[in-house]
Amino acid sequence: METSESKLKVCYIITLPNLGGAQTYVKILLENAHEYSIEPTLITGGEGWLTEQSRRLGIRIIIVNSMVREISPRKDIIAIWQIYRQLKTIKPDIVHCNSSKAGIVGRVAAKLAGIPAVFTAHGWAFTEGVAARKRRLYRTIENIAGYLTKQIICVSEYDCQLGKKMIPAHAAKMVTIHNAILDNAPVHDWQSHPLDDTIHCVTVARFSPPKKNIQLLRLFRKLLDSGIKATITFIGDGPNLPAAKTEAERLNLGDAAIFLGARDDVPSLLPGYDIFILLSNWEGFPISILEAMRAGLPVIASDVGGVKEEIINGKTGWLMDADETGFLALFQRIARKTIDIPTIGRCARQAYLENFTTSKMMEQTCRIYSGAIDRR
């Protein structure tokens, strides 16, 4: 983006500030804003991880408590009015909406305020794996909201093609910009910490749909029963966490299943493991996989959404579902050391460096801002 004396004023809107992929994406935009001559403001529905991070960055924060995740006509109307009033005061050059609910109320408020809006789809709500009734509902909602949008950023080519197919009236507005993360974290030292007799695995995911954490626990029971020594550490919280802990006890996993809860030091924790696993029913473009690649870990993940755009199957990791036979066969090869895990980890790290650092994402996003303003 070309620099000038005056900064581009961008208002970022996201429903919840809790730690997650969409929130991490917004944080990256915020922490790089100054370098790209952006004056950012954050509007969100409450206090949480993202507001804490934003305060450390000196970002202006506005809390709109009426913006909630659940559909609530009364609260949604109030949220639109409150955001509209804030936009009229802030007078941003552009509004950048993230997450489903903020994507709706934020774009309506921006339209009323006469400000161009862009929307980032962090995985469409009508993607494969979502119940058919919900897919139809969200497809209708997104089609309507599309008329309030100058540009739609898709975090994967999979989502871009899905969006063009499902809401073709807005196909020309869609562009793929892959998620990215800063190269500012430690990397697994395979020379000093080689793979030992126990395979230490980790997953970073909320205990809520679409994650398959319960299935992952059952797979690890099968691994242990087959004689493979392995542990799985879960980083994250969510409404299904108690059920997962209960299932781990029922399966008698003991110390093989470790629950750390939500953590804000994930980058420093990841290099302490051997393999990263993410099993899901659906995904957009998981940032947690990028974090694992940055740390130099091989990745095992479900072949859903844009995951295949992150992982090169057999080279930087493996694409597979919660298939018991394939999962056991892969770990048997790993346990016998017929797979060169350190080399795959180093390849994952190199793929991150070549494709998923923040400068590329920021430059593409700034071009979207400029184009949206030009078409105002």
C-alpha positions as CSV (number, residue, x, y, z in Angstrom):
1,M,0.0,0.0,0.0
2,E,1.3,3.5,-0.8
3,T,2.1,5.6,2.2
4,S,0.8,9.1,2.6
5,E,0.7,11.8,5.3
6,S,-2.9,10.8,6.3
7,K,-3.6,7.3,7.5
8,L,-6.4,5.0,6.3
9,K,-9.0,4.7,9.0
10,V,-10.3,1.1,9.2
11,C,-12.9,-0.1,11.7
12,Y,-12.6,-3.8,12.4
13,I,-15.8,-5.5,13.7
14,I,-15.9,-9.0,15.2
15,T,-18.6,-10.6,17.3
16,L,-16.7,-12.2,20.1
17,P,-13.2,-11.4,21.5
18,N,-12.5,-15.0,22.7
19,L,-9.3,-16.6,21.4
20,G,-10.0,-18.3,18.1
21,G,-9.0,-18.3,14.4
22,A,-11.0,-15.2,13.4
23,Q,-9.8,-13.3,16.4
24,T,-6.1,-14.2,15.7
25,Y,-6.6,-13.0,12.1
26,V,-7.9,-9.6,13.4
27,K,-5.1,-9.4,15.8
28,I,-2.6,-9.8,13.0
29,L,-4.3,-7.0,11.1
30,L,-4.2,-4.8,14.1
31,E,-0.5,-5.4,15.0
32,N,0.6,-4.7,11.5
33,A,-1.7,-1.7,11.0
34,H,0.9,1.0,11.8
35,E,3.4,-0.4,9.3
36,Y,0.8,-0.1,6.5
37,S,-0.4,3.4,7.5
38,I,-3.7,2.2,8.9
39,E,-5.4,3.8,11.9
40,P,-7.5,0.9,13.4
41,T,-10.5,0.8,15.7
42,L,-11.9,-2.4,17.1
43,I,-15.6,-3.0,17.7
44,T,-16.5,-6.2,19.5
45,G,-19.2,-7.7,21.7
46,G,-17.4,-7.9,25.0
47,E,-14.1,-8.2,26.9
48,G,-11.7,-11.1,26.2
49,W,-8.5,-12.2,24.7
50,L,-8.7,-9.9,21.6
51,T,-9.4,-6.8,23.7
52,E,-6.5,-7.6,26.0
53,Q,-4.2,-8.0,23.0
54,S,-5.6,-4.8,21.4
55,R,-4.9,-2.7,24.6
56,R,-1.3,-3.9,24.6
57,L,-1.1,-2.6,21.0
58,G,-2.7,0.7,21.9
59,I,-5.7,0.1,19.7
60,R,-8.9,2.0,20.3
61,I,-11.7,-0.4,21.5
62,I,-15.4,0.0,21.5
63,I,-17.6,-2.6,23.2
64,V,-21.1,-3.2,21.9
65,N,-22.7,-5.6,24.4
66,S,-25.8,-6.1,22.3
67,M,-23.7,-7.8,19.6
68,V,-24.1,-11.5,20.5
69,R,-23.5,-14.7,18.7
70,E,-27.0,-16.1,18.9
71,I,-29.8,-14.8,16.6
72,S,-31.8,-12.2,18.6
73,P,-33.8,-9.8,16.6
74,R,-34.1,-7.2,19.4
75,K,-30.4,-7.3,20.3
76,D,-29.4,-7.4,16.6
77,I,-31.4,-4.2,15.8
78,I,-29.9,-2.5,18.9
79,A,-26.4,-3.6,17.8
80,I,-26.9,-2.2,14.3
81,W,-28.0,1.1,15.8
82,Q,-25.1,1.3,18.2
83,I,-22.5,0.4,15.6
84,Y,-24.1,2.9,13.2
85,R,-23.8,5.7,15.8
86,Q,-20.1,4.8,16.5
87,L,-19.3,4.8,12.7
88,K,-20.9,8.2,12.3
89,T,-18.6,9.4,15.1
90,I,-15.4,7.6,14.0
91,K,-15.9,8.3,10.3
92,P,-13.7,5.4,9.1
93,D,-12.7,5.1,5.4
94,I,-13.7,1.5,5.4
95,V,-15.4,-1.1,7.7
96,H,-13.9,-4.6,7.8
97,C,-16.3,-7.2,9.2
98,N,-15.4,-10.6,10.6
99,S,-17.4,-13.6,11.8
100,S,-21.0,-14.4,10.9
101,K,-23.0,-12.1,13.2
102,A,-20.6,-9.2,13.0
103,G,-20.6,-9.7,9.3
104,I,-24.4,-9.1,9.1
105,V,-24.9,-6.3,11.7
106,G,-21.6,-4.6,10.8
107,R,-22.4,-4.5,7.1
108,V,-25.9,-3.2,7.7
109,A,-24.6,-0.4,10.0
110,A,-21.9,0.5,7.5
111,K,-24.5,0.8,4.7
112,L,-26.6,3.0,6.8
113,A,-23.6,5.2,7.6
114,G,-22.6,5.4,4.0
115,I,-19.2,3.7,4.5
116,P,-17.9,0.9,2.2
117,A,-17.6,-2.5,3.9
118,V,-15.5,-5.6,3.2
119,F,-16.2,-9.0,4.8
120,T,-13.8,-11.8,5.6
121,A,-15.5,-15.3,5.5
122,H,-13.6,-17.4,8.0
123,G,-15.3,-20.5,6.6
124,W,-18.8,-20.2,5.3
125,A,-21.7,-21.1,7.6
126,F,-23.2,-23.0,4.6
127,T,-20.1,-25.2,4.1
128,E,-20.1,-29.0,3.8
129,G,-20.7,-30.7,7.2
130,V,-23.2,-28.1,8.5
131,A,-26.9,-29.3,8.8
132,A,-28.9,-28.8,5.6
133,R,-31.5,-26.6,7.2
134,K,-28.8,-24.2,8.6
135,R,-27.0,-24.2,5.2
136,R,-30.1,-23.0,3.5
137,L,-30.7,-20.3,6.1
138,Y,-27.1,-19.0,6.1
139,R,-27.0,-19.1,2.3
140,T,-30.0,-16.8,2.1
141,I,-28.6,-14.5,4.8
142,E,-25.2,-14.2,3.1
143,N,-26.8,-13.6,-0.3
144,I,-28.7,-10.6,1.1
145,A,-25.6,-9.3,3.0
146,G,-23.6,-9.6,-0.1
147,Y,-25.4,-6.6,-1.6
148,L,-24.0,-4.5,1.3
149,T,-20.4,-5.6,0.6
150,K,-17.8,-4.1,-1.7
151,Q,-15.4,-7.1,-1.4
152,I,-15.5,-10.5,0.2
153,I,-12.2,-12.0,1.4
154,C,-12.1,-15.8,1.5
155,V,-9.4,-17.3,3.6
156,S,-9.1,-20.3,1.3
157,E,-9.6,-21.0,-2.4
158,Y,-12.0,-23.8,-1.3
159,D,-14.2,-21.2,0.4
160,C,-13.9,-18.8,-2.6
161,Q,-15.1,-21.4,-5.0
162,L,-17.9,-22.5,-2.6
163,G,-19.0,-18.9,-2.2
164,K,-19.1,-18.4,-5.9
165,K,-21.2,-21.5,-6.3
166,M,-23.7,-20.9,-3.5
167,I,-24.1,-17.1,-3.8
168,P,-23.2,-16.5,-7.5
169,A,-24.7,-13.0,-7.6
170,H,-21.6,-11.9,-5.6
171,A,-18.9,-14.1,-7.3
172,A,-17.1,-11.1,-8.7
173,K,-16.6,-9.6,-5.2
174,M,-14.8,-12.7,-3.9
175,V,-11.0,-13.0,-3.6
176,T,-8.8,-15.5,-1.8
177,I,-6.3,-14.2,0.7
178,H,-4.8,-17.0,2.8
179,N,-4.4,-16.5,6.5
180,A,-0.9,-15.8,7.8
181,I,1.0,-15.4,11.0
182,L,4.1,-13.6,12.2
183,D,7.4,-15.5,12.3
184,N,8.0,-14.6,15.9
185,A,8.0,-17.9,17.7
186,P,10.4,-20.7,18.7
187,V,10.9,-23.8,16.4
188,H,11.3,-27.4,17.4
189,D,15.0,-28.4,17.5
190,W,14.9,-31.9,16.1
191,Q,18.6,-32.4,16.6
192,S,18.5,-31.7,20.3
193,H,15.0,-33.2,20.8
194,P,14.6,-36.2,18.5
195,L,11.6,-38.4,18.4
196,D,11.8,-40.9,21.3
197,D,9.8,-44.1,22.2
198,T,6.7,-42.1,23.1
199,I,5.1,-39.9,20.3
200,H,3.9,-36.7,21.9
201,C,1.0,-35.1,20.0
202,V,-0.9,-31.9,20.5
203,T,-4.0,-30.3,19.2
204,V,-5.1,-26.7,19.5
205,A,-8.9,-26.4,19.1
206,R,-12.1,-25.3,20.9
207,F,-14.2,-28.1,22.4
208,S,-17.2,-27.3,20.2
209,P,-18.3,-28.0,16.6
210,P,-16.8,-28.6,14.2
211,K,-13.9,-30.2,16.1
212,K,-13.7,-34.0,16.5
213,N,-11.9,-34.1,19.9
214,I,-14.0,-37.0,21.2
215,Q,-13.2,-39.1,18.2
216,L,-9.5,-38.2,18.7
217,L,-9.6,-39.5,22.3
218,R,-11.1,-42.8,21.0
219,L,-8.4,-43.1,18.4
220,F,-5.7,-42.7,21.0
221,R,-7.3,-45.5,23.0
222,K,-6.9,-47.7,19.9
223,L,-3.2,-46.6,19.6
224,L,-2.4,-47.5,23.2
225,D,-4.3,-50.9,22.8
226,S,-2.1,-51.6,19.7
227,G,1.0,-51.2,21.7
228,I,2.0,-47.7,20.4
229,K,3.3,-45.3,23.1
230,A,1.7,-41.9,22.5
231,T,0.2,-38.9,24.4
232,I,-2.3,-36.3,23.2
233,T,-2.4,-32.8,24.8
234,F,-5.5,-30.7,24.2
235,I,-5.1,-26.9,24.2
236,G,-8.4,-25.0,24.3
237,D,-11.7,-24.7,26.1
238,G,-15.3,-24.7,25.1
239,P,-18.7,-26.1,26.0
240,N,-17.8,-29.7,25.2
241,L,-14.7,-29.8,27.4
242,P,-16.4,-31.5,30.3
243,A,-17.7,-34.2,28.0
244,A,-14.3,-34.8,26.6
245,K,-12.7,-35.1,30.1
246,T,-15.5,-37.6,31.0
247,E,-14.8,-39.6,27.9
248,A,-11.0,-39.7,28.6
249,E,-11.8,-41.1,32.1
250,R,-14.2,-43.7,30.6
251,L,-11.5,-44.7,28.1
252,N,-9.0,-45.0,31.0
253,L,-6.5,-42.8,29.1
254,G,-4.8,-41.6,32.3
255,D,-1.7,-39.5,31.6
256,A,-2.0,-40.2,27.9
257,A,-4.6,-37.5,27.6
258,I,-3.7,-34.0,28.9
259,F,-6.0,-31.0,29.0
260,L,-4.3,-27.6,29.4
261,G,-7.4,-25.5,28.8
262,A,-7.2,-22.1,27.0
263,R,-3.6,-20.8,26.8
264,D,-2.1,-17.6,25.5
265,D,1.4,-19.1,25.2
266,V,0.6,-21.6,22.5
267,P,3.6,-20.6,20.2
268,S,6.1,-21.4,23.0
269,L,4.3,-24.7,23.9
270,L,4.2,-26.2,20.4
271,P,7.9,-26.9,19.9
272,G,7.7,-29.3,22.9
273,Y,5.7,-31.8,20.9
274,D,6.3,-34.1,18.0
275,I,3.1,-34.0,15.9
276,F,0.2,-31.6,15.6
277,I,-3.3,-33.1,15.0
278,L,-6.5,-31.3,14.0
279,L,-9.6,-33.5,13.2
280,S,-12.7,-31.5,12.1
281,N,-16.0,-31.9,10.4
282,W,-15.4,-28.6,8.5
283,E,-12.9,-25.8,8.5
284,G,-12.0,-22.6,6.7
285,F,-8.3,-22.1,6.8
286,P,-7.1,-23.0,10.3
287,I,-4.5,-20.7,11.8
288,S,-3.6,-23.4,14.3
289,I,-2.1,-25.5,11.5
290,L,0.0,-22.5,10.4
291,E,1.2,-22.2,14.0
292,A,2.2,-25.8,14.0
293,M,4.0,-25.4,10.7
294,R,5.8,-22.4,11.9
295,A,7.0,-24.4,14.9
296,G,8.4,-27.1,12.6
297,L,5.8,-29.8,13.4
298,P,4.3,-32.4,11.0
299,V,0.6,-32.0,10.8
300,I,-2.2,-34.6,10.7
301,A,-5.5,-33.0,9.7
302,S,-8.9,-33.8,8.2
303,D,-9.2,-33.1,4.5
304,V,-11.9,-30.4,4.8
305,G,-12.2,-26.8,3.6
306,G,-9.0,-25.1,2.8
307,V,-6.8,-27.5,4.8
308,K,-5.4,-29.1,1.6
309,E,-4.1,-25.6,0.7
310,E,-1.9,-25.6,3.9
311,I,-0.6,-29.2,3.9
312,I,1.2,-31.0,1.2
313,N,0.1,-34.6,1.8
314,G,3.1,-36.9,2.6
315,K,5.6,-34.0,2.5
316,T,4.6,-31.5,5.3
317,G,2.0,-33.8,7.0
318,W,-1.0,-36.0,6.2
319,L,-4.6,-35.4,5.2
320,M,-6.9,-37.9,6.8
321,D,-10.2,-38.1,8.6
322,A,-10.9,-39.9,11.9
323,D,-10.4,-43.2,10.0
324,E,-9.3,-45.8,12.5
325,T,-7.4,-48.0,10.0
326,G,-5.5,-45.2,8.3
327,F,-4.7,-43.5,11.6
328,L,-3.3,-46.7,13.2
329,A,-1.3,-47.5,10.1
330,L,0.3,-44.1,10.0
331,F,1.3,-44.2,13.7
332,Q,2.7,-47.7,13.3
333,R,5.0,-46.4,10.7
334,I,5.9,-43.4,12.8
335,A,6.6,-45.7,15.8
336,R,8.8,-47.9,13.7
337,K,10.6,-44.8,12.5
338,T,10.0,-45.7,8.9
339,I,8.9,-42.1,8.4
340,D,11.4,-39.3,8.8
341,I,9.4,-37.1,11.1
342,P,12.2,-34.4,11.5
343,T,12.4,-34.0,7.7
344,I,8.6,-33.6,7.4
345,G,8.7,-31.1,10.3
346,R,11.4,-29.1,8.6
347,C,9.4,-29.2,5.3
348,A,6.4,-27.9,7.1
349,R,8.4,-25.0,8.5
350,Q,9.8,-24.2,5.0
351,A,6.3,-24.2,3.5
352,Y,5.1,-21.7,6.1
353,L,8.0,-19.4,5.4
354,E,7.4,-19.5,1.7
355,N,3.6,-19.1,1.7
356,F,2.1,-17.9,5.0
357,T,4.0,-14.9,6.5
358,T,2.1,-11.7,7.2
359,S,3.6,-9.3,4.7
360,K,1.9,-11.1,1.8
361,M,-1.5,-11.1,3.5
362,M,-1.2,-7.5,4.6
363,E,-0.3,-6.2,1.1
364,Q,-3.2,-8.1,-0.5
365,T,-5.6,-6.9,2.2
366,C,-4.6,-3.3,1.7
367,R,-5.2,-3.6,-2.0
368,I,-8.7,-4.8,-1.2
369,Y,-9.2,-1.7,1.0
370,S,-8.1,0.6,-1.8
371,G,-10.3,-1.0,-4.4
372,A,-13.3,-0.9,-2.1
373,I,-12.8,2.8,-1.5
374,D,-12.3,3.5,-5.2
375,R,-15.6,1.9,-5.9
376,R,-17.4,3.9,-3.2
